[in-house]
Amino acid sequence: MSASFFTILGCKTLQALSFCVKIEVTEIEKEEAYEISRAQ
């Protein structure tokens, strides 16, 4: 959620957009890894 909020605020240009997408993907991967480790 915080990653998406940051993306909305921060992505004013295409360069910023590509940077924000990388951050958002990283955050999603962290959340997925946490869910997997918690499930085990």
PQR file of N, CA, C, O and H, with PARSE charges and radii, in Angstrom:
ATOM      1  N   MET A   1       0.841  -1.202   0.000 -0.4000 1.5000
ATOM      2  CA  MET A   1       0.000   0.000   0.000 -0.0000 2.0000
ATOM      3  C   MET A   1       0.880   1.257   0.000  0.5500 1.7000
ATOM      4  O   MET A   1       0.644   2.182  -0.777 -0.5500 1.4000
ATOM      5  N   SER A   2       1.879   1.286   0.861 -0.4000 1.5000
ATOM      6  CA  SER A   2       2.755   2.450   0.938 -0.0000 2.0000
ATOM      7  C   SER A   2       3.548   2.621  -0.358  0.5500 1.7000
ATOM      8  O   SER A   2       3.835   3.744  -0.771 -0.5500 1.4000
ATOM      9  H   SER A   2       2.071   0.534   1.492  0.4000 1.0000
ATOM     10  N   ALA A   3       3.900   1.502  -0.998 -0.4000 1.5000
ATOM     11  CA  ALA A   3       4.640   1.591  -2.255 -0.0000 2.0000
ATOM     12  C   ALA A   3       3.785   2.228  -3.342  0.5500 1.7000
ATOM     13  O   ALA A   3       4.273   3.057  -4.111 -0.5500 1.4000
ATOM     14  H   ALA A   3       3.666   0.590  -0.663  0.4000 1.0000
ATOM     15  N   SER A   4       2.509   1.845  -3.410 -0.4000 1.5000
ATOM     16  CA  SER A   4       1.615   2.419  -4.407 -0.0000 2.0000
ATOM     17  C   SER A   4       1.402   3.906  -4.147  0.5500 1.7000
ATOM     18  O   SER A   4       1.368   4.709  -5.079 -0.5500 1.4000
ATOM     19  H   SER A   4       2.112   1.172  -2.786  0.4000 1.0000
ATOM     20  N   PHE A   5       1.261   4.264  -2.881 -0.4000 1.5000
ATOM     21  CA  PHE A   5       1.095   5.673  -2.512 -0.0000 2.0000
ATOM     22  C   PHE A   5       2.319   6.477  -2.925  0.5500 1.7000
ATOM     23  O   PHE A   5       2.190   7.578  -3.461 -0.5500 1.4000
ATOM     24  H   PHE A   5       1.289   3.612  -2.123  0.4000 1.0000
ATOM     25  N   PHE A   6       3.492   5.938  -2.680 -0.4000 1.5000
ATOM     26  CA  PHE A   6       4.733   6.599  -3.089 -0.0000 2.0000
ATOM     27  C   PHE A   6       4.791   6.746  -4.603  0.5500 1.7000
ATOM     28  O   PHE A   6       5.229   7.778  -5.112 -0.5500 1.4000
ATOM     29  H   PHE A   6       3.597   5.044  -2.244  0.4000 1.0000
ATOM     30  N   THR A   7       4.353   5.721  -5.322 -0.4000 1.5000
ATOM     31  CA  THR A   7       4.351   5.767  -6.783 -0.0000 2.0000
ATOM     32  C   THR A   7       3.472   6.900  -7.279  0.5500 1.7000
ATOM     33  O   THR A   7       3.868   7.650  -8.172 -0.5500 1.4000
ATOM     34  H   THR A   7       3.998   4.883  -4.908  0.4000 1.0000
ATOM     35  N   ILE A   8       2.277   7.033  -6.706 -0.4000 1.5000
ATOM     36  CA  ILE A   8       1.357   8.090  -7.114 -0.0000 2.0000
ATOM     37  C   ILE A   8       1.982   9.465  -6.873  0.5500 1.7000
ATOM     38  O   ILE A   8       1.874  10.355  -7.717 -0.5500 1.4000
ATOM     39  H   ILE A   8       1.955   6.424  -5.981  0.4000 1.0000
ATOM     40  N   LEU A   9       2.633   9.636  -5.725 -0.4000 1.5000
ATOM     41  CA  LEU A   9       3.223  10.932  -5.397 -0.0000 2.0000
ATOM     42  C   LEU A   9       4.468  11.222  -6.220  0.5500 1.7000
ATOM     43  O   LEU A   9       4.688  12.359  -6.635 -0.5500 1.4000
ATOM     44  H   LEU A   9       2.720   8.913  -5.040  0.4000 1.0000
ATOM     45  N   GLY A  10       5.284  10.202  -6.458 -0.4000 1.5000
ATOM     46  CA  GLY A  10       6.630  10.431  -6.970 -0.0000 2.0000
ATOM     47  C   GLY A  10       6.782  10.375  -8.477  0.5500 1.7000
ATOM     48  O   GLY A  10       7.772  10.879  -9.007 -0.5500 1.4000
ATOM     49  H   GLY A  10       5.106   9.278  -6.120  0.4000 1.0000
ATOM     50  N   CYS A  11       5.827   9.773  -9.189 -0.4000 1.5000
ATOM     51  CA  CYS A  11       6.032   9.513 -10.613 -0.0000 2.0000
ATOM     52  C   CYS A  11       5.465  10.647 -11.457  0.5500 1.7000
ATOM     53  O   CYS A  11       4.353  10.552 -11.976 -0.5500 1.4000
ATOM     54  H   CYS A  11       5.023   9.363  -8.759  0.4000 1.0000
ATOM     55  N   LYS A  12       6.233  11.711 -11.588 -0.4000 1.5000
ATOM     56  CA  LYS A  12       5.819  12.855 -12.397 -0.0000 2.0000
ATOM     57  C   LYS A  12       6.396  12.769 -13.808  0.5500 1.7000
ATOM     58  O   LYS A  12       5.839  13.352 -14.738 -0.5500 1.4000
ATOM     59  H   LYS A  12       7.137  11.788 -11.166  0.4000 1.0000
ATOM     60  N   THR A  13       7.494  12.058 -13.974 -0.4000 1.5000
ATOM     61  CA  THR A  13       8.136  11.930 -15.274 -0.0000 2.0000
ATOM     62  C   THR A  13       8.352  10.456 -15.579  0.5500 1.7000
ATOM     63  O   THR A  13       8.249   9.610 -14.692 -0.5500 1.4000
ATOM     64  H   THR A  13       7.946  11.584 -13.218  0.4000 1.0000
ATOM     65  N   LEU A  14       8.652  10.152 -16.837 -0.4000 1.5000
ATOM     66  CA  LEU A  14       8.901   8.758 -17.211 -0.0000 2.0000
ATOM     67  C   LEU A  14      10.106   8.191 -16.480  0.5500 1.7000
ATOM     68  O   LEU A  14      10.105   7.021 -16.096 -0.5500 1.4000
ATOM     69  H   LEU A  14       8.735  10.840 -17.558  0.4000 1.0000
ATOM     70  N   GLN A  15      11.132   9.006 -16.283 -0.4000 1.5000
ATOM     71  CA  GLN A  15      12.315   8.538 -15.558 -0.0000 2.0000
ATOM     72  C   GLN A  15      11.946   8.177 -14.127  0.5500 1.7000
ATOM     73  O   GLN A  15      12.358   7.139 -13.610 -0.5500 1.4000
ATOM     74  H   GLN A  15      11.133   9.956 -16.595  0.4000 1.0000
ATOM     75  N   ALA A  16      11.163   9.050 -13.492 -0.4000 1.5000
ATOM     76  CA  ALA A  16      10.717   8.764 -12.136 -0.0000 2.0000
ATOM     77  C   ALA A  16       9.813   7.539 -12.123  0.5500 1.7000
ATOM     78  O   ALA A  16       9.859   6.739 -11.188 -0.5500 1.4000
ATOM     79  H   ALA A  16      10.829   9.894 -13.913  0.4000 1.0000
ATOM     80  N   LEU A  17       8.986   7.388 -13.165 -0.4000 1.5000
ATOM     81  CA  LEU A  17       8.068   6.255 -13.234 -0.0000 2.0000
ATOM     82  C   LEU A  17       8.830   4.938 -13.239  0.5500 1.7000
ATOM     83  O   LEU A  17       8.475   4.021 -12.499 -0.5500 1.4000
ATOM     84  H   LEU A  17       8.948   8.037 -13.925  0.4000 1.0000
ATOM     85  N   SER A  18       9.866   4.830 -14.055 -0.4000 1.5000
ATOM     86  CA  SER A  18      10.638   3.587 -14.110 -0.0000 2.0000
ATOM     87  C   SER A  18      11.289   3.296 -12.763  0.5500 1.7000
ATOM     88  O   SER A  18      11.369   2.142 -12.342 -0.5500 1.4000
ATOM     89  H   SER A  18      10.154   5.575 -14.655  0.4000 1.0000
ATOM     90  N   PHE A  19      11.755   4.348 -12.086 -0.4000 1.5000
ATOM     91  CA  PHE A  19      12.353   4.193 -10.763 -0.0000 2.0000
ATOM     92  C   PHE A  19      11.315   3.716  -9.754  0.5500 1.7000
ATOM     93  O   PHE A  19      11.586   2.819  -8.955 -0.5500 1.4000
ATOM     94  H   PHE A  19      11.690   5.286 -12.427  0.4000 1.0000
ATOM     95  N   CYS A  20      10.121   4.321  -9.792 -0.4000 1.5000
ATOM     96  CA  CYS A  20       9.060   3.953  -8.853 -0.0000 2.0000
ATOM     97  C   CYS A  20       8.590   2.524  -9.086  0.5500 1.7000
ATOM     98  O   CYS A  20       8.299   1.806  -8.129 -0.5500 1.4000
ATOM     99  H   CYS A  20       9.901   5.049 -10.441  0.4000 1.0000
ATOM    100  N   VAL A  21       8.513   2.108 -10.332 -0.4000 1.5000
ATOM    101  CA  VAL A  21       8.096   0.738 -10.630 -0.0000 2.0000
ATOM    102  C   VAL A  21       9.077  -0.251 -10.012  0.5500 1.7000
ATOM    103  O   VAL A  21       8.658  -1.268  -9.458 -0.5500 1.4000
ATOM    104  H   VAL A  21       8.750   2.691 -11.109  0.4000 1.0000
ATOM    105  N   LYS A  22      10.370   0.030 -10.099 -0.4000 1.5000
ATOM    106  CA  LYS A  22      11.370  -0.848  -9.482 -0.0000 2.0000
ATOM    107  C   LYS A  22      11.152  -0.940  -7.980  0.5500 1.7000
ATOM    108  O   LYS A  22      11.227  -2.026  -7.405 -0.5500 1.4000
ATOM    109  H   LYS A  22      10.710   0.855 -10.549  0.4000 1.0000
ATOM    110  N   ILE A  23      10.882   0.190  -7.343 -0.4000 1.5000
ATOM    111  CA  ILE A  23      10.638   0.199  -5.901 -0.0000 2.0000
ATOM    112  C   ILE A  23       9.393  -0.610  -5.575  0.5500 1.7000
ATOM    113  O   ILE A  23       9.387  -1.397  -4.628 -0.5500 1.4000
ATOM    114  H   ILE A  23      10.821   1.073  -7.810  0.4000 1.0000
ATOM    115  N   GLU A  24       8.344  -0.418  -6.357 -0.4000 1.5000
ATOM    116  CA  GLU A  24       7.084  -1.099  -6.080 -0.0000 2.0000
ATOM    117  C   GLU A  24       7.242  -2.610  -6.241  0.5500 1.7000
ATOM    118  O   GLU A  24       6.734  -3.373  -5.419 -0.5500 1.4000
ATOM    119  H   GLU A  24       8.349   0.221  -7.127  0.4000 1.0000
ATOM    120  N   VAL A  25       7.930  -3.047  -7.276 -0.4000 1.5000
ATOM    121  CA  VAL A  25       8.172  -4.476  -7.478 -0.0000 2.0000
ATOM    122  C   VAL A  25       8.950  -5.051  -6.297  0.5500 1.7000
ATOM    123  O   VAL A  25       8.640  -6.142  -5.819 -0.5500 1.4000
ATOM    124  H   VAL A  25       8.343  -2.428  -7.944  0.4000 1.0000
ATOM    125  N   THR A  26       9.954  -4.322  -5.829 -0.4000 1.5000
ATOM    126  CA  THR A  26      10.742  -4.773  -4.680 -0.0000 2.0000
ATOM    127  C   THR A  26       9.873  -4.925  -3.444  0.5500 1.7000
ATOM    128  O   THR A  26       9.999  -5.908  -2.714 -0.5500 1.4000
ATOM    129  H   THR A  26      10.206  -3.435  -6.217  0.4000 1.0000
ATOM    130  N   GLU A  27       8.992  -3.962  -3.203 -0.4000 1.5000
ATOM    131  CA  GLU A  27       8.100  -4.021  -2.044 -0.0000 2.0000
ATOM    132  C   GLU A  27       7.154  -5.212  -2.141  0.5500 1.7000
ATOM    133  O   GLU A  27       6.912  -5.896  -1.147 -0.5500 1.4000
ATOM    134  H   GLU A  27       8.890  -3.163  -3.797  0.4000 1.0000
ATOM    135  N   ILE A  28       6.614  -5.465  -3.342 -0.4000 1.5000
ATOM    136  CA  ILE A  28       5.707  -6.601  -3.534 -0.0000 2.0000
ATOM    137  C   ILE A  28       6.445  -7.906  -3.267  0.5500 1.7000
ATOM    138  O   ILE A  28       5.903  -8.805  -2.624 -0.5500 1.4000
ATOM    139  H   ILE A  28       6.811  -4.909  -4.150  0.4000 1.0000
ATOM    140  N   GLU A  29       7.678  -8.016  -3.758 -0.4000 1.5000
ATOM    141  CA  GLU A  29       8.462  -9.232  -3.528 -0.0000 2.0000
ATOM    142  C   GLU A  29       8.737  -9.437  -2.045  0.5500 1.7000
ATOM    143  O   GLU A  29       8.694 -10.569  -1.564 -0.5500 1.4000
ATOM    144  H   GLU A  29       8.119  -7.286  -4.280  0.4000 1.0000
ATOM    145  N   LYS A  30       9.015  -8.371  -1.317 -0.4000 1.5000
ATOM    146  CA  LYS A  30       9.224  -8.481   0.127 -0.0000 2.0000
ATOM    147  C   LYS A  30       7.969  -8.999   0.815  0.5500 1.7000
ATOM    148  O   LYS A  30       8.041  -9.871   1.681 -0.5500 1.4000
ATOM    149  H   LYS A  30       9.050  -7.451  -1.708  0.4000 1.0000
ATOM    150  N   GLU A  31       6.819  -8.457   0.424 -0.4000 1.5000
ATOM    151  CA  GLU A  31       5.561  -8.876   1.040 -0.0000 2.0000
ATOM    152  C   GLU A  31       5.276 -10.347   0.743  0.5500 1.7000
ATOM    153  O   GLU A  31       4.843 -11.087   1.626 -0.5500 1.4000
ATOM    154  H   GLU A  31       6.760  -7.748  -0.279  0.4000 1.0000
ATOM    155  N   GLU A  32       5.517 -10.772  -0.495 -0.4000 1.5000
ATOM    156  CA  GLU A  32       5.286 -12.167  -0.860 -0.0000 2.0000
ATOM    157  C   GLU A  32       6.221 -13.091  -0.087  0.5500 1.7000
ATOM    158  O   GLU A  32       5.796 -14.138   0.402 -0.5500 1.4000
ATOM    159  H   GLU A  32       5.868 -10.171  -1.213  0.4000 1.0000
ATOM    160  N   ALA A  33       7.480 -12.713   0.024 -0.4000 1.5000
ATOM    161  CA  ALA A  33       8.443 -13.524   0.763 -0.0000 2.0000
ATOM    162  C   ALA A  33       8.038 -13.640   2.228  0.5500 1.7000
ATOM    163  O   ALA A  33       8.189 -14.698   2.839 -0.5500 1.4000
ATOM    164  H   ALA A  33       7.825 -11.863  -0.373  0.4000 1.0000
ATOM    165  N   TYR A  34       7.526 -12.554   2.783 -0.4000 1.5000
ATOM    166  CA  TYR A  34       7.071 -12.567   4.179 -0.0000 2.0000
ATOM    167  C   TYR A  34       5.877 -13.494   4.345  0.5500 1.7000
ATOM    168  O   TYR A  34       5.820 -14.274   5.296 -0.5500 1.4000
ATOM    169  H   TYR A  34       7.403 -11.694   2.287  0.4000 1.0000
ATOM    170  N   GLU A  35       4.926 -13.413   3.425 -0.4000 1.5000
ATOM    171  CA  GLU A  35       3.743 -14.278   3.506 -0.0000 2.0000
ATOM    172  C   GLU A  35       4.136 -15.747   3.391  0.5500 1.7000
ATOM    173  O   GLU A  35       3.602 -16.590   4.111 -0.5500 1.4000
ATOM    174  H   GLU A  35       4.972 -12.779   2.653  0.4000 1.0000
ATOM    175  N   ILE A  36       5.057 -16.055   2.496 -0.4000 1.5000
ATOM    176  CA  ILE A  36       5.494 -17.443   2.308 -0.0000 2.0000
ATOM    177  C   ILE A  36       6.194 -17.955   3.568  0.5500 1.7000
ATOM    178  O   ILE A  36       5.915 -19.061   4.030 -0.5500 1.4000
ATOM    179  H   ILE A  36       5.491 -15.370   1.910  0.4000 1.0000
ATOM    180  N   SER A  37       7.094 -17.156   4.118 -0.4000 1.5000
ATOM    181  CA  SER A  37       7.832 -17.596   5.306 -0.0000 2.0000
ATOM    182  C   SER A  37       6.899 -17.735   6.503  0.5500 1.7000
ATOM    183  O   SER A  37       7.110 -18.598   7.355 -0.5500 1.4000
ATOM    184  H   SER A  37       7.321 -16.257   3.743  0.4000 1.0000
ATOM    185  N   ARG A  38       5.877 -16.899   6.575 -0.4000 1.5000
ATOM    186  CA  ARG A  38       4.930 -16.974   7.680 -0.0000 2.0000
ATOM    187  C   ARG A  38       4.033 -18.201   7.535  0.5500 1.7000
ATOM    188  O   ARG A  38       3.630 -18.800   8.533 -0.5500 1.4000
ATOM    189  H   ARG A  38       5.705 -16.198   5.883  0.4000 1.0000
ATOM    190  N   ALA A  39       3.722 -18.575   6.295 -0.4000 1.5000
ATOM    191  CA  ALA A  39       2.850 -19.728   6.056 -0.0000 2.0000
ATOM    192  C   ALA A  39       3.556 -21.038   6.415  0.5500 1.7000
ATOM    193  O   ALA A  39       2.911 -22.002   6.826 -0.5500 1.4000
ATOM    194  H   ALA A  39       4.049 -18.088   5.485  0.4000 1.0000
ATOM    195  N   GLN A  40       4.867 -21.070   6.260 -0.4000 1.5000
ATOM    196  CA  GLN A  40       5.622 -22.268   6.598 -0.0000 2.0000
ATOM    197  C   GLN A  40       5.892 -22.296   8.064  0.5500 1.7000
ATOM    198  O   GLN A  40       6.521 -23.231   8.559 -0.5500 1.4000
ATOM    199  H   GLN A  40       5.392 -20.287   5.926  0.4000 1.0000
TER
END
